[in-house]
């Protein structure tokens, strides 16, 4: 269960990272409220997951899920560049996340 909570926390990190773009510097009310809510829930779930998982592993997976998801949504939603170097970098992050999962209790 802690791994599911951790992945959910990472997905909410994607939500707030993308949400920041839509807040326009926190000048838009509803995107700002949604972004702050995603931040709070994401951090809360990370804290819950850290009760059972090593802190280094949990934090790295949280950041990694957030980074990979944000890169993918940046490409899809904001027309950010898609090239071999970016794809290769994301693949390396995913490989690191899998390695951390396999090395954890």
Number of C-alpha atoms within 10 A of each C-alpha: 7 16 16 11 18 25 21 18 29 28 22 25 28 26 22 26 20 20 20 17 14 17 18 12 9 16 10 11 11 12 18 20 14 16 23 17 14 21 19 15 16 25 17 14 20 26 18 15 23 19 11 13 18 12 14 11 17 26 18 16 25 26 19 20 24 23 20 20 21 20 20 18 17 16 13 12 11 11 9 12 11 13 8 9 9 13 14 11 12 18 13 12 19 17 12 15 20 12 12 16 14 9 9 10 8
